[in-house]
Amino acid sequence: MLLIASVTFLVCERLALKVVPYPIAEVMASNIGGAATLVGDPPNIITASRADLSFNDFLVNLPPLIVDLIVAFCLLCRWLFRSAFVYDETAPPPSWPCRKRRPSPTGGSSGRASPCSGW
């Protein structure tokens, strides 16, 4: 989660978006995904061992609940963050930094397209 959050902050900064909705949605989605399997969260392991459930028992009985949670999560995020998930056609496109390519020692092209070369 720490890696994804730092990338999210960077992308939101570059795209000039509000940062808050995205990490909150990532944390909620991560928790739902962790609850989906026996080894996803430590409490699941404890619950399964106390209830004498196998991995397959856990996997068979949980998908209906997880599907309901994912649908509720998507609807809740759409409602809570409706002002943040709006496309603005008048906003200028983000300016991604382009890496400068060093000239080839032979003077020719490397044969690869640069992200800023226009193909």
Residue pairs with C-beta under 8 A, 6 or more apart in sequence:
1 26
1 27
1 30
4 26
5 23
5 26
8 19
8 22
8 23
8 26
9 19
9 23
11 17
12 18
12 19
12 22
13 19
14 94
14 96
15 94
16 91
16 94
17 84
18 84
20 84
21 77
21 80
21 81
21 84
21 85
24 81
25 77
25 81
28 73
28 77
29 73
31 41
32 66
32 69
32 70
32 73
33 40
34 40
34 41
34 44
35 41
35 44
35 62
35 66
35 69
36 62
36 63
36 66
37 44
37 55
37 58
37 59
37 62
38 44
38 45
38 48
38 53
38 55
38 58
38 59
39 45
39 55
44 58
47 53
48 54
48 55
48 57
48 58
53 61
78 85
96 115
98 114
98 115
98 116
99 114
99 115
99 116
101 110
101 114
104 110
113 119
